[in-house]
Amino acid sequence: MTGPDQEGEEINIAVLQGTEGSSAQIGRTEGFNAIAARHRNWKLTAQTGGDFTEAKGKEVMERFLQEFDDIDVIVAQNDDMAFGVVEALEEAGIEPGKDVTLISFDGSKRALEYVEQGKINVDIECNPLSGPLLSDVIRRIEAGMKVEKEYYMEEKVFTKDNVGEYLEDRPY
């Protein structure tokens, strides 16, 4: 892909958004739109809610396939919608990961298996294992101990090149 100051071939992008008004949908939409605005050749063909579900992801993708004949990239704001996208594409005779680039979010084990198979090109982790860290911070506050101003969860970006080293031990 070309950089933000370069003109390149137009890239048609369809986005399946999460449940409207949810913090994940708002943040992921705002973040993606800000980056997309810096790329003159990125054309946001469609942005439609898929409610973070597999069934709705499939339904939305089926509609996209009827409405648009040239989608280069599909961004699913979570893995469940990506699974629906894969099903709709395969039923339409389109090979996900090859005929169209598929990007997803969450990093679930099933999605990482799809990355390994080449059906999802990139999966960006949204680590759900924050409970123990949050519990520890709360205990420290209750005990009057000093805590950091900010804490960060480790998150990764998975592609076919690196997914093999994480797949076997994936707890979610």
Disulfide bonds with the S-S distance in Angstrom:
none
